[in-house]
Amino acid sequence: MRLLLQRVARAQVTVDERVVGQIGPGLVCLVGIGHGDDESVVANLAGKASDLRIFRDEAGKTNRSLLDVGGAVLAISQFTLYADTRKGRRPSFLDAAPPENGERLYNEFCATVEARGVKVERGIFGAEMKVELVNDGPMTIWLDSAAG
């Protein structure tokens, strides 16, 4: 599983000219599911995303988590996080999970983060989406279950 986390002041996702999810301060989580990922991997990375101390405290230090600041998550499924660009000029996405498994585990990720007390807004799995965000910092973090 791969997550690209972006700390944001605000963000929204649009499908067919309609806003389907929007948040104020929090994280945009681009969520990629790979072969071999399961519920335990999802639970681990959902916890890590919720608990990472990447938000500023009163002194301006990054000492607070998403939970500490009451931030929200905008979760966007993103199979392209598994792009393999080692050969040629067209990326391969063979390392991404099949859509049925990807959608199930993406929904599990969202539910797990929600169960931790975080408001979660979502994109639409498999849809063409337009994601707008105001990156705060910027602060962008890459999490990969294969990296430990």
C-alpha positions as CSV (number, residue, x, y, z in Angstrom):
1,M,0.0,0.0,0.0
2,R,1.2,3.5,-0.8
3,L,0.0,6.8,0.6
4,L,0.9,10.2,-0.5
5,L,-0.1,12.6,2.2
6,Q,-0.3,16.3,1.7
7,R,-1.0,18.7,4.5
8,V,-3.6,21.2,3.3
9,A,-5.4,24.3,4.3
10,R,-8.3,23.1,2.2
11,A,-9.1,20.7,-0.6
12,Q,-11.9,19.4,-2.7
13,V,-12.6,16.8,-5.4
14,T,-15.0,17.2,-8.3
15,V,-16.5,14.6,-10.6
16,D,-18.5,15.7,-13.6
17,E,-18.5,19.3,-12.5
18,R,-20.0,18.3,-9.0
19,V,-18.1,18.6,-5.8
20,V,-18.2,15.2,-4.2
21,G,-15.9,15.8,-1.2
22,Q,-14.2,18.8,0.5
23,I,-12.3,19.5,3.6
24,G,-10.8,22.4,5.5
25,P,-7.5,21.9,7.3
26,G,-6.2,18.3,7.2
27,L,-4.7,15.8,4.8
28,V,-5.3,14.9,1.2
29,C,-4.5,11.2,1.2
30,L,-3.8,9.7,-2.2
31,V,-4.3,5.9,-1.6
32,G,-2.7,3.2,-3.8
33,I,-3.4,-0.4,-3.2
34,G,-1.0,-3.1,-4.4
35,H,-1.0,-6.8,-4.8
36,G,-0.7,-8.6,-1.5
37,D,-2.1,-5.7,0.5
38,D,-4.7,-6.7,3.1
39,E,-6.6,-5.4,6.1
40,S,-3.6,-5.5,8.4
41,V,-1.6,-3.3,6.0
42,V,-4.5,-0.9,5.7
43,A,-4.9,-0.7,9.5
44,N,-1.2,0.0,9.9
45,L,-1.0,2.8,7.4
46,A,-4.4,4.3,8.4
47,G,-3.0,4.6,12.0
48,K,0.3,6.0,10.8
49,A,-1.5,8.7,8.7
50,S,-3.7,9.6,11.6
51,D,-0.9,9.7,14.1
52,L,2.0,11.4,12.2
53,R,3.0,14.5,14.0
54,I,3.1,16.8,10.9
55,F,0.9,19.7,12.1
56,R,2.2,22.8,13.8
57,D,1.8,23.4,17.5
58,E,1.6,26.9,19.1
59,A,5.4,27.3,18.8
60,G,5.3,26.5,15.0
61,K,6.9,23.1,15.5
62,T,5.5,20.0,13.8
63,N,4.4,18.2,17.0
64,R,0.7,17.6,16.4
65,S,-1.1,14.8,14.6
66,L,-4.2,15.0,12.5
67,L,-6.1,13.8,15.6
68,D,-4.6,16.5,17.8
69,V,-5.6,19.3,15.5
70,G,-9.1,17.9,14.6
71,G,-8.2,17.9,10.9
72,A,-10.1,16.0,8.2
73,V,-9.0,13.7,5.4
74,L,-9.9,13.9,1.7
75,A,-9.1,10.3,0.5
76,I,-8.6,9.8,-3.2
77,S,-8.0,6.3,-4.7
78,Q,-4.8,6.5,-6.8
79,F,-3.7,3.3,-8.6
80,T,-1.1,5.4,-10.4
81,L,1.0,5.5,-7.3
82,Y,2.1,2.0,-8.5
83,A,3.4,3.3,-11.9
84,D,6.4,1.5,-13.1
85,T,8.4,3.7,-15.4
86,R,11.6,1.7,-15.7
87,K,11.0,0.6,-19.3
88,G,9.9,2.8,-22.2
89,R,7.8,5.9,-22.0
90,R,4.5,4.4,-21.0
91,P,4.0,3.6,-17.4
92,S,2.9,0.1,-16.4
93,F,0.4,-0.3,-13.6
94,L,0.6,-4.1,-13.2
95,D,1.7,-3.7,-9.6
96,A,-1.6,-2.1,-8.6
97,A,-4.3,-4.3,-7.1
98,P,-7.2,-5.4,-9.3
99,P,-10.1,-2.9,-9.1
100,E,-12.3,-5.1,-6.9
101,N,-9.6,-5.5,-4.3
102,G,-8.4,-2.0,-4.6
103,E,-11.9,-0.6,-4.0
104,R,-12.5,-2.8,-1.1
105,L,-9.3,-1.9,0.7
106,Y,-9.6,1.8,-0.2
107,N,-13.0,1.8,1.5
108,E,-11.5,-0.1,4.4
109,F,-8.8,2.6,4.7
110,C,-11.5,5.3,4.8
111,A,-13.5,3.4,7.4
112,T,-10.5,2.7,9.6
113,V,-9.5,6.4,9.6
114,E,-13.1,7.4,10.4
115,A,-13.2,4.9,13.3
116,R,-10.2,6.7,14.8
117,G,-12.4,9.8,15.0
118,V,-11.3,11.7,11.9
119,K,-13.8,13.1,9.4
120,V,-13.2,11.5,6.0
121,E,-14.4,12.9,2.7
122,R,-13.9,10.7,-0.4
123,G,-13.5,10.8,-4.1
124,I,-15.3,8.3,-6.3
125,F,-13.4,5.1,-6.9
126,G,-12.5,4.7,-10.6
127,A,-13.9,8.1,-11.6
128,E,-12.1,10.8,-13.5
129,M,-11.6,13.4,-10.7
130,K,-10.3,16.9,-10.4
131,V,-8.6,17.5,-7.1
132,E,-7.9,21.0,-5.9
133,L,-5.9,21.7,-2.9
134,V,-4.0,24.4,-1.1
135,N,-0.8,22.7,0.2
136,D,0.1,23.9,3.7
137,G,3.8,24.2,4.2
138,P,4.2,22.5,1.7
139,M,4.3,19.3,3.7
140,T,4.1,16.1,1.6
141,I,4.9,12.7,3.0
142,W,5.3,9.3,1.2
143,L,4.2,6.2,3.1
144,D,4.9,2.8,1.6
145,S,4.1,-0.5,3.3
146,A,7.0,-2.2,1.5
147,A,9.4,0.4,3.1
148,G,8.5,-0.6,6.6
